């Protein structure tokens, strides 16, 4: 008798938890930002299952008013949620100075999940904006720390996207906006 009651309670609890997850995920989905297809920059590099789900650090761009850090985000579903935390920061290893993320390059809403559709088995570029790095900054850590506004779906792996001992010059690119052409 006791075992039967216990099993029933356990089953009911599992159903309640599953229902709460579905309800929460549906709310997140309803509030998410669906990235317009023409706004998605796709890398030529193909993604294959088993290659890992952590985004790859692609480039660091020192710009006039900010620093743009670009990641190659693997897409492994036909419709996939993306989340980059407002807890991202760059830490200068030498001085300890911190540069906190300002948002996405391109102006997408930073407080919401993003949904990318139609890019299965591809990498897409995701760029974050930070305050301008000082010229003397040579070696950094890029940390994703939990933030009070983070709203993660139930299938998030919970593994922070952090990168350590990054030599800025190894990832440095220059802006092509004001390039000069000489003949």
N, C-alpha and C positions, 0 to 999 in steps of 0.2 A: 504494500500500500504506500509506504513512504517513498520507495523508489519511483513509483508511478507518478506521484505528486511532484517529486523533484524533477523528473523528466518533463512533465507538463510545464512547470515553472521555467525551466531552462529553455524549452522550446519557445514559450511566450516571450521570454527576455530576448532571445535571438531575433524573433520577428520584430519586436519593438525597436531594437537597435538598427536592424536593416531598414525599417520604415523611416526612422529618423535620418539615417544616412541618405536615403533616396530623396526625402523631403528637402534636406539641406543642399544636396547636389542639384536638385531641380531649381532651387532658389538661386544658387550660384550661377547656374546655366542661364536662367532668365535675366540675370543682371550682368552677365559677361559681355565683353566687347568682342564682336565677331570681326576679325581683321578682313577688310575688303581684299578680294583676290588681287586687284591691281596694286595693292600696297605691300604685297609680300615679295621680298627679294629672296630668290631661291639659289642656293649654291650649286655648282656643277658636281660637287662631291655627293655621291649616293650613300644613303644610309641603309644598312642591312641589320636585321635583328641580331642581337648578341654583341653589337659594337658598343653597347653602353648607352645609358639614357642621359648622362650628364652633358650639358652644353660644353662645347670646346671654346676656349678663348681664341678669338680670331685676330683682333687688332685693337690698338690703342691709338687714338688720334688726338694730338694736342691742338686745340683750335683756339681762335682768338679769345673767346669768352668762356669756354668750357672744355671738358675732356670727354671724348666719345669712346666708349668701350663697346666693342662688338663681339658677340658670341655667335657660334654656329649651333643652332638649336636642332637636335634630331627630332624629326616628326615620324612617329611609328604607328599612327592611326590615321584613318581618313578624316576624322574630326578630332582634334586634340586640344585639351586645355593647356595653357602655358601660364606660369606664375613666376614673376620676378619680384622679390620682396622689396618693400620700402626700407628694409633693414640693410640693403647693400651699402658697403662703403669700401673705399680704397684707403689703405694704411701705408704711409711711407715708412719703410723699415728702419731708416736711419734716424729720422726726427720723431717718429710716432704721430705725425700730423695725420688727421683723418679728413677724408673728403666724402661726404654723404651723397648718395644718389639723389638726383633731382627729378628724374622721370625718363620716359622713353624718348628716343630721337624720333621725331615725326609727330609727337603730340598725343599719342594714344593715352587713354586714361590709366593712370598708374595704380589706382585703388581697386581695380577690377581684374578678374581673370580674363585672359585673352583666349579666343578660340580661333584656331587655324584649321581651315578646311581645304581638302583637295591636294594635300602635299605629302601624302603617305610615302614613306621610304625616301624622304629627301631631308636635306638640312636647309633651314631658313636662317637668315640673318636677323638677329635681335640686338639693337643698340641701346645702351643706357647712357644718360648724360650725368656727368659729375662736375663739380667746380673745377676750374682750371688748375692743373697740377703746377706746382712751382718748377722752374727749370732745373733745379738741382735734384729733383726726385729721380732716382735711378732704379731702385728696387722696391717693389710693392707687394702687398698682399691684397687680394680682392675678396672680401668676406660678405657672405650673406648671413645676416643675423635675424632671428625672429623679430617681427614687428607686431605691435598690438592690432594693427588693421589687417593683418594677413587673414585671408579667408581661403583655405585650401580645400580642394575636393577630397572625398573619402579615399580615392585611389592614389593620392599623392604619396610618393615614397618617403617623404620627410627628410631626405638627405639634402643638406644645404649645398648650394653651388658656391664653393669657396675655392680660391686659387692662391697658392703660396709661392713665395720666392720668385716672383715674376720680374724679369729684367725688362724694363720699359722699352729699351732700344730694340729688343728682339721682336716686339709686336708693333712698333711705331710705324704709322703711315702718315702721309701728309695730305692735306686737303687739296682737292683739284679745283676748287671754286675760283680762285684768283690766279690760276696758272698763267704764265706768260709763254708765248710761242715766239721763238726767234728763228730767223731765216738767214 
